[in-house]
């Protein structure tokens, strides 16, 4: 069963930032798809398996951005 999580990311300035976050998150086997809207700073993440949003937010924060579940 797929589940979607919406995360607000602060600090994204360009497409390179978006690709960097997408690449990092796609490394998780639980994550199926990552769609990030640069303008709003929101990421819609589709999960294949359950994954705590705190794990996702920590991975984003480790890249130098701030993140929180919406």
N, C-alpha and C positions, 0 to 999 in steps of 0.2 A: 504494500500500500504506500503510495507516494504522499508526502506531506510537504507543505510549503511554509517557509519562514521569511518574514520581511525584516530586514536589518537596515537601520539608518547608519550611514558611514559619513563621518566628517573628515575633511582634509583631502578629498579627491579634487584634483585640479585639471586633469587632462586624461586623454584616452590611455596614455601610458599607465597612469595610476589605476584606471579601471582594469586594464589587462593584467597588471601585477596582482591585484586582489583576486581576479578570476582564476589566474594560474595557481595561486596559492590554495584557494578553496577547492578547485577541481582535483587537487591531490588527495583529498579525503575520499575514500571509497564509498562512503555513505552519501556523498553529494552527486546528484545526477546532472544538475544544470544550475548555472549562475547567470542571472540577468541583472546588470547594474545600469541604472539610469544616472549618468553623470550630472545632469542638471539638478535632479532632486536629491541625489546622493543616497538613493534607496536601492538595496539589493534584494531581489526576489530569488530565493534559493529553494530549489526543488530537491528533496531528499529521497533516496531509494530506501534507506533505513533510518531509524531514529538516531538523531545526533543532537545533543544538548546545544541550545543556542549560545551558551556561554563559551563552549569550545570554539564555535565559529567566530564569535566576537573577539576572543583572545587571539586567534590566528590573524585577524584583521589588525588588531592593536599591535601585535608583534611586528607588523609591517610599517608602523608609525602613524596609523590613522586611529580615530576613535570610532567605536561601534556600539550600538545598542539595539535590542529587539524593539520593534514597533508594535 
